[in-house]
C-alpha cells in the first residue's frame, strides 16, 4: 500500500508523535517525540527534475501502532494479507503530525537554505501514488508538467480510500 501526504509531494524525514505522560500521578501532560524516518530515495540529478522518496511501512516503522508492528513480526516480517485495504492501513498507522525538514546550500549564493512543512495525520491519503509529471517536449527534452505535481492516481491493484472531490490533493 502506498500512502501520500498532501498538498505537497514531500515525504517525512522526521515525525512528531504526541504521547501523554502522567506527572505526579494525576496530571496528564502531552509530550512530543521526534523519530527519524528511514527513507528510500530515487536518484536526484541535483533536483533538475522531480525527486521522489518514500518510507517503507514495515515492522520497524515508527509510524505503525505497537499492535501493527507485532502483527507484522508474527507474520514473518510481512504485511498481513487481510490488511491490504485502506481501512486496515489507516488503523495500523499512528501519528499526529509529521515534520518534514529540508536543508541545503544554494548553488547561486552559497547560502544555507531551509524548508519545513508540518503534515497532520488527516493530510495523508492511503492507496495512491503521485501522477507522473515528467514528459518529453517537442524536441525530446525532458520537462515537468507543473499542473500534475500534486495530482495522484490510485495505486496498481486499487484499494485507495475515497477522495473528497477530484483526483487532486
Secondary structure by P-SEA (a helix, b strand, c coil): cccccccccccccbbbbbbbbbccccbbbbbbbbbbbbbbbccccccccbbbbbbbbccccccccaaaaaaaaaaccccccccccaaaaaaaccccbbbbbbbbbbccccbbbbbbbbbccccccccccccccccccccbbbbbccccccccccccccccccccccccc
